[in-house]
Amino acid sequence: MAKSNHKDKKSLRARFLAKYRFVVLNENTFEEILSYKLSRLNVFMIVSISAIILIGATYMIIALTPLKEYIPGYDSTAMRRQAINNTYVIDSLQQQLLLNRRYISSITNALTGNVDLEDIPSRNVQSDIDLIEELDFSTNQQDSILRAEVAQEDRFNLFETAGTESNFTLFPPLTGVITQGYDPSENHFAVDIGVPEKTPIKAVSDGTVILAEWTTETGYVVIIKHEQNLISVYKHNESLAVNQGDLVVSGEVIGFAGSTGILSTGPHLHLELWSDGYPINPTELIEFE
């Protein structure tokens, strides 16, 4: 049995190493054109090396050239760049959507007066001015005049800190008698100023009209967005002088006082001020009388 296995191995080896001649002849004259000595081992090695070279060359061509983009299911470079750009755009849109939702919430609160009293930040500009006036400084007459002017300007400054922000003063929309004051406990986040019908109403500051419409409860309403996220709301107007999207300047007539809307009890202006979604007492920033 051992001799038989040994003979089989030698026979297999002999077959692989056996020499053959590969001859190319002319069909008509039988003239020898090409002649090669080959063995099964030579043929196997030639085929293997050729296959490796072919596979390597194919891989290099596909991997290092744009031809790979024609392979079904392979994303092109342009498509991948577009996907990355789309990701950035979607992220930006999500951020903008969040800001828009907060902005719409502020407008909704301004229209409905739906604000939690616990969320209203305490801000009393006048109390700060009174504290300054109580301080005892030894100054001359010119310093006293300067201090008085600064205090009067700060009386109508919306922001409590200076920093890099410039002073932001508000223009009185009209002059008249306050018939109902700012009272958060009664959900009255505004002041009502009694005036004759058709009294011109002016913008308190430069801004953009974001709403100029009729509502059943508050009649003709104008909402203006100003700098520093300040929003002013004017309700119960007899008529409007601006449209949505208009740019207005401080003191520009935006409408005329009236008694429109089912919640009105007489000709007056219902004025609200909102900052970052929270109501502000207008009497702390504007002199109405």
C-alpha positions as CSV (number, residue, x, y, z in Angstrom):
1,M,0.0,0.0,0.0
2,A,2.9,2.4,0.9
3,K,4.6,1.7,-2.4
4,S,1.3,2.3,-4.2
5,N,0.9,5.8,-2.6
6,H,4.5,6.6,-3.4
7,K,4.0,5.7,-7.0
8,D,0.9,7.8,-7.2
9,K,2.7,10.9,-5.8
10,K,5.6,10.3,-8.3
11,S,3.1,9.9,-11.1
12,L,1.3,13.1,-10.2
13,R,4.5,15.0,-9.9
14,A,5.7,13.6,-13.2
15,R,2.5,14.6,-14.9
16,F,2.9,18.2,-13.6
17,L,6.6,18.4,-14.7
18,A,6.1,16.5,-18.0
19,K,7.2,18.6,-20.9
20,Y,5.0,19.4,-23.8
21,R,5.6,21.3,-26.9
22,F,3.2,23.9,-28.0
23,V,3.5,24.4,-31.8
24,V,1.8,26.7,-34.2
25,L,1.8,25.5,-37.8
26,N,0.8,26.9,-41.1
27,E,-2.3,25.1,-42.1
28,N,-1.4,24.8,-45.7
29,T,2.4,24.2,-45.6
30,F,2.6,22.8,-42.1
31,E,5.5,25.2,-41.6
32,E,6.3,25.6,-37.9
33,I,5.7,29.3,-36.9
34,L,5.9,29.2,-33.1
35,S,7.1,26.5,-30.7
36,Y,7.1,26.5,-26.9
37,K,8.1,23.9,-24.4
38,L,5.5,23.8,-21.6
39,S,4.4,21.7,-18.7
40,R,1.3,21.7,-16.6
41,L,3.1,23.5,-13.9
42,N,4.2,26.3,-16.3
43,V,0.7,26.7,-17.6
44,F,-0.7,26.8,-14.0
45,M,1.8,29.5,-13.0
46,I,1.3,31.6,-16.1
47,V,-2.5,31.5,-15.7
48,S,-2.2,32.3,-11.9
49,I,0.2,35.2,-12.4
50,S,-1.9,36.6,-15.3
51,A,-5.1,36.4,-13.2
52,I,-3.4,38.2,-10.3
53,I,-2.1,40.9,-12.6
54,L,-5.5,41.3,-14.2
55,I,-7.3,41.5,-10.9
56,G,-4.8,44.0,-9.6
57,A,-5.0,46.2,-12.7
58,T,-8.8,46.1,-12.6
59,Y,-8.8,47.1,-8.9
60,M,-6.4,50.0,-9.5
61,I,-8.4,51.3,-12.5
62,I,-11.6,51.2,-10.5
63,A,-10.2,52.5,-7.2
64,L,-8.1,55.3,-8.6
65,T,-10.2,56.6,-11.5
66,P,-13.8,58.0,-11.8
67,L,-14.8,54.7,-13.4
68,K,-15.9,53.5,-10.0
69,E,-18.8,55.9,-10.1
70,Y,-20.3,53.8,-12.9
71,I,-20.6,50.8,-10.7
72,P,-24.2,50.2,-9.7
73,G,-24.9,51.1,-6.1
74,Y,-21.7,53.2,-5.7
75,D,-22.3,56.8,-4.7
76,S,-20.5,59.4,-6.8
77,T,-18.3,62.1,-5.3
78,A,-20.8,64.8,-6.3
79,M,-23.5,62.8,-4.6
80,R,-21.6,62.5,-1.4
81,R,-20.7,66.2,-1.4
82,Q,-24.4,67.0,-1.9
83,A,-25.3,64.7,1.0
84,I,-22.9,66.5,3.3
85,N,-24.2,69.9,2.1
86,N,-27.8,68.6,2.7
87,T,-26.8,67.6,6.3
88,Y,-25.5,71.2,7.0
89,V,-28.6,72.7,5.4
90,I,-30.9,70.5,7.5
91,D,-29.1,71.4,10.6
92,S,-29.4,75.1,9.8
93,L,-33.1,74.7,9.0
94,Q,-33.6,72.9,12.4
95,Q,-32.0,75.8,14.2
96,Q,-34.0,78.3,12.2
97,L,-37.2,76.4,12.9
98,L,-36.5,76.5,16.6
99,L,-36.0,80.2,16.5
100,N,-39.1,80.7,14.4
101,R,-41.1,78.6,16.9
102,R,-39.9,80.8,19.8
103,Y,-40.6,83.9,17.8
104,I,-44.2,82.7,16.9
105,S,-44.7,81.8,20.6
106,S,-43.7,85.4,21.5
107,I,-46.2,86.8,19.0
108,T,-48.9,84.5,20.3
109,N,-48.3,85.6,23.8
110,A,-48.4,89.2,22.7
111,L,-51.8,88.6,21.0
112,T,-53.4,86.5,23.7
113,G,-51.7,87.7,26.9
114,N,-51.1,84.1,27.9
115,V,-48.0,84.5,30.1
116,D,-47.2,82.7,33.4
117,L,-46.6,85.3,36.0
118,E,-43.7,83.3,37.5
119,D,-41.9,83.6,34.2
120,I,-42.0,87.4,34.1
121,P,-38.5,88.7,35.0
122,S,-38.5,91.6,37.5
123,R,-37.2,94.7,35.8
124,N,-37.8,98.1,37.3
125,V,-35.7,100.8,35.7
126,Q,-37.1,103.6,37.8
127,S,-36.1,101.8,41.1
128,D,-32.4,101.9,39.8
129,I,-32.7,105.6,39.1
130,D,-34.2,106.3,42.5
131,L,-31.3,104.4,44.1
132,I,-28.8,106.5,42.2
133,E,-30.5,109.7,43.1
134,E,-30.3,108.8,46.8
135,L,-26.5,108.6,46.7
136,D,-24.7,111.6,48.2
137,F,-22.0,112.9,45.9
138,S,-20.1,116.1,46.4
139,T,-20.3,117.7,42.9
140,N,-20.4,121.1,41.3
141,Q,-23.3,122.6,39.4
142,Q,-22.2,121.3,36.0
143,D,-21.8,117.7,37.3
144,S,-25.3,117.9,38.8
145,I,-26.8,119.0,35.5
146,L,-24.9,116.2,33.6
147,R,-26.1,113.6,36.2
148,A,-29.7,114.8,35.8
149,E,-29.5,114.5,32.0
150,V,-28.1,111.0,32.2
151,A,-30.7,109.9,34.6
152,Q,-33.5,111.3,32.3
153,E,-32.0,109.3,29.4
154,D,-31.7,106.1,31.4
155,R,-35.4,106.6,32.4
156,F,-36.3,105.5,28.9
157,N,-33.5,103.0,28.3
158,L,-34.8,99.5,27.8
159,F,-31.6,97.7,28.7
160,E,-30.2,97.6,32.2
161,T,-26.6,97.0,31.2
162,A,-24.5,99.2,28.9
163,G,-21.8,96.9,27.5
164,T,-21.5,97.2,23.8
165,E,-25.2,97.9,23.3
166,S,-26.2,101.4,22.5
167,N,-29.0,103.3,24.3
168,F,-32.4,102.2,23.1
169,T,-35.0,104.9,23.7
170,L,-38.7,104.7,22.9
171,F,-40.9,107.4,21.4
172,P,-44.3,108.1,23.0
173,P,-47.0,106.7,20.6
174,L,-49.4,109.4,21.8
175,T,-50.1,111.5,24.8
176,G,-53.1,111.0,27.0
177,V,-54.5,109.8,30.3
178,I,-53.7,106.2,31.4
179,T,-57.1,104.7,32.1
180,Q,-55.8,101.2,33.0
181,G,-52.3,100.5,34.0
182,Y,-50.0,97.5,33.6
183,D,-51.3,94.7,35.9
184,P,-49.9,91.2,35.4
185,S,-52.1,89.9,38.3
186,E,-55.1,90.7,36.1
187,N,-53.4,89.4,32.9
188,H,-53.3,93.0,31.7
189,F,-49.8,93.2,30.2
190,A,-50.4,96.6,28.7
191,V,-51.4,100.2,29.5
192,D,-54.6,101.7,28.1
193,I,-54.4,105.4,27.2
194,G,-57.6,107.2,26.7
195,V,-57.6,109.6,23.8
196,P,-60.1,111.1,21.3
197,E,-61.1,108.9,18.4
198,K,-58.8,109.0,15.3
199,T,-55.9,110.3,17.3
200,P,-52.7,109.5,15.4
201,I,-50.7,106.6,16.8
202,K,-46.9,106.6,16.2
203,A,-44.3,103.9,16.3
204,V,-42.3,103.8,19.5
205,S,-39.1,103.0,17.6
206,D,-37.7,101.9,14.2
207,G,-38.8,98.5,13.1
208,T,-40.7,96.2,10.8
209,V,-44.4,95.7,10.8
210,I,-45.0,91.9,11.3
211,L,-48.7,92.1,11.7
212,A,-51.4,94.6,10.6
213,E,-54.7,92.8,10.7
214,W,-58.3,92.9,12.1
215,T,-59.2,90.6,15.0
216,T,-62.6,90.1,16.5
217,E,-61.5,90.8,20.1
218,T,-59.1,93.6,19.7
219,G,-60.1,95.2,16.4
220,Y,-57.3,96.5,14.2
221,V,-54.0,95.4,15.5
222,V,-50.4,96.4,14.6
223,I,-47.4,94.5,15.8
224,I,-43.9,95.9,15.2
225,K,-40.6,94.1,15.7
226,H,-37.7,96.4,16.8
227,E,-34.1,96.0,17.6
228,Q,-32.9,94.0,20.6
229,N,-35.9,91.5,20.2
230,L,-38.4,94.2,21.3
231,I,-41.9,93.9,20.1
232,S,-44.6,96.6,20.4
233,V,-48.3,95.9,20.1
234,Y,-51.0,98.4,19.3
235,K,-54.7,97.3,19.7
236,H,-58.2,98.7,19.2
237,N,-57.2,101.0,16.4
238,E,-59.9,102.7,14.4
239,S,-57.9,102.3,11.2
240,L,-54.4,101.4,10.1
241,A,-51.8,103.4,8.1
242,V,-49.3,100.6,7.5
243,N,-49.2,97.1,6.1
244,Q,-47.5,93.9,7.0
245,G,-43.8,94.0,6.0
246,D,-43.6,97.8,6.0
247,L,-40.5,99.5,7.5
248,V,-41.3,102.2,10.0
249,V,-39.2,104.8,11.8
250,S,-39.6,106.1,15.3
251,G,-42.5,108.6,15.5
252,E,-44.1,107.5,12.2
253,V,-47.9,107.3,12.1
254,I,-49.0,103.7,12.0
255,G,-52.7,104.0,12.7
256,F,-55.5,106.0,14.4
257,A,-57.0,105.4,17.8
258,G,-60.4,104.0,18.1
259,S,-62.7,101.6,19.9
260,T,-62.7,98.5,17.7
261,G,-63.0,94.9,18.9
262,I,-65.5,93.4,21.4
263,L,-63.1,93.9,24.3
264,S,-63.0,97.7,23.9
265,T,-65.0,100.0,26.1
266,G,-64.2,103.3,24.5
267,P,-61.6,105.1,22.3
268,H,-58.2,104.3,23.6
269,L,-54.8,102.8,22.7
270,H,-53.9,99.4,24.2
271,L,-50.1,99.3,24.1
272,E,-48.0,96.3,25.0
273,L,-44.2,95.9,25.0
274,W,-42.5,92.5,24.9
275,S,-38.9,91.6,25.1
276,D,-37.7,88.0,24.4
277,G,-41.2,86.7,24.9
278,Y,-41.8,88.5,28.2
279,P,-44.0,91.6,28.8
280,I,-42.6,94.9,29.9
281,N,-44.4,97.7,31.8
282,P,-44.5,100.5,29.1
283,T,-44.7,103.2,31.8
284,E,-41.1,102.4,32.8
285,L,-39.9,103.3,29.3
286,I,-42.3,105.8,27.9
287,E,-43.8,109.1,29.2
288,F,-47.5,109.3,28.1
289,E,-48.6,112.5,29.8
